[in-house]
Amino acid sequence: MDGNGVPIHSWELAPSMSAPPTYVAVVDDDRSVCLSFARLLRAAGIQAITYPSAEAFLADTKRPQFDCMVFDVQLGGMSGIELAKTLAAPGRARTPVIYITAHDDPETRASAEASGCAAYFRKNESGAEVLETIRRLTE
């Protein structure tokens, strides 16, 4: 407490301490995409946790509270769009979702946008654009 009896929070005592880590989930059945995103995000100081499927993501009972999630639209089982809809249950906090896809078409894009995604990228687009979007969404 300060001299006036007002609680002082730890971040007020040590403003030079780093902020809590930003956690981003990457769900893609292409291992090379997961590894690339993990390297890109970690180089930017973001904690990336990768999953090879929607089912693996849902089965992870020890996953942190994610600040943002990057889902491949087309996965081997449940799609990224279906995963986002599952996570958007009423009463749950809404975590921003970014979709990535190698199979861009108007119907898929419309489904992604209808699910309330924060952004939509083709896999051949710049990783820097995805990273900038993640930074903007997690500020």
Sequence and secondary structure as in RCSB ss.txt:
>XXXX:A:sequence
MDGNGVPIHSWELAPSMSAPPTYVAVVDDDRSVCLSFARLLRAAGIQAITYPSAEAFLADTKRPQFDCMVFDVQL
GGMSGIELAKTLAAPGRARTPVIYITAHDDPETRASAEASGCAAYFRKNESGAEVLETIRRLTE
>XXXX:A:secstr
  TTS    HHHH TTS     EEEEE S HHHHHHHHHHHHHTT EEEEESSHHHHHH TT    SEEEEESS 
SSS HHHHHHHHT TTS    EEEEESS  HHHHHHHHHTT SEEEETTS HHHHHHHHHHHH 
